[in-house]
Amino acid sequence: MARRIDVTGADGVRLAAWEFGDPAKAGPGSKEPGDPGDPGDPGNAGEGTAPDAPGVLLLHGLMGRASHWASTARRLSARHRAVALDQRGHGRSEKPPEGAFTRDAYVDDAEAALDQLGLGPAVLIGHAMGALTAWQLAAKRPDLVRGLIICDMRASALGGASQREWAEWFASWPVPFATLADVRKWFGEDDPWVERPNPARGEFYAEVMAESPDGWRPVFDPDQMLRSRETWVYDAHWEELAQVRCPALVVRGLDGELGRAEAQEMVRVLPRGQYAEVPDAGHLVHYDQPEAWLTTIQPFLDSLDGE
């Protein structure tokens, strides 16, 4: 079950945060958008965790949504107040046509969420773009962040070619999809970016689709996603890593986008960095191998709680 909490982000953008409290009954991606138990349903109000429990803020990656963290948040809720944020342009948060989709805007939104939810000093857990937001906020506001988990996000610049590839990829999507089964099949098998069949990837993208009169379409605007991405792909982000003073765990999937050499260099640059990897996982580490992911991060969280 999940409880929605409204947050006001930078420039007054309305954001949806989700507090998870009940144990997960199935793995990630087991609910279709709009089904009972999906965080998109405001009627699902769980009891949550004690307000004074250690705070955790979970930040999804580009195109993601808070519900992608449901399995993780529910497991953590036994000892933490775990809240996942739909970032601007994503999930149930506002998607202003002329809104700012800059690095500063995303970081300021996460900062506002920590303040308004009373989570700080919190542990930030971020995947991909959400991880970049997390470490930039940790560098900016060390008083708000007591620990950091970076999941499969590179610190190096990706460059213009990467941005062009993403634009071409979005243009290749056969939208609208007739059914959610078609969504799962295309992203899990037929997408040219898929090296081998990956059902978890199909489920991941099924969760960010919504039914429209002509079929299933993404809940986000691809142009806004490209605008968000272009504010970080051209730059390296090592300097902000070096400014993170709290303990930090860098986690990569063995088949993910973050290579071992770069991940280990990130750990070296982080003043209190640690390294971990999850076997048989790609970029969507927490979705590909949810149990192995939780087993990997739990000792780090335990060490923070013992400080």
TABELZI-V822065 format. One line per field, one symbol per residue. phi: phi as a letter, one per 40 degrees, with the letter a starting at -180 (. if undefined). burial: b if it has 9 or more other C-alpha atoms within 8 Angstrom, else e. A space follows every 10 residues. Layout:
BEGIN
phi=???
burial=???
END
This chain:
BEGIN
phi=.abcbcbbcd fgccbbbbbb bccccaccgc bcdgcdhcdc ccccbccgbd dccdcbbbbc cdgcadcccd ccccccccbb ccbbbccdgb fcccbcdbcc bcddcccccc cccccccgcc cbcbbbbfdc ccdccccccc bdccbbaabb bfbcccccgc cccccccccd ccccccccac ccccccccbc dccccadadc cccdcccbbb cbdbhbbccb cdcccccccc cbccbcbccc dcccccdabc bbcdbccccc cccccccccc dbcbbabbcf bcccdcccbd ccccccccdc ccccccc
burial=bbbbeebbbb eebbbbbbbb bbebeeebbe bbbeeebbbe beebbbebbe eebbbbbbbb bbebbbbbbb bbbbbbbeeb bbbbbbbbbb bebbbeeeee bbbebbbbbb bbbbbeeebb bbbbbbbbbb bbbbbbbbbe ebebbbbbbb bbbbbebbbe ebbeebbeee eeeeeebeeb ebbbbbbbbe eeebeeebbb bbbbbbbbbb eeeebbbebb eeebbbbbbb bbbbbbbbeb bbbbbbbbbb bbbbebbbbe ebbbebbebb bbbbbbbbeb bbbbbbbbbb eebbebbeeb eeebeee
END
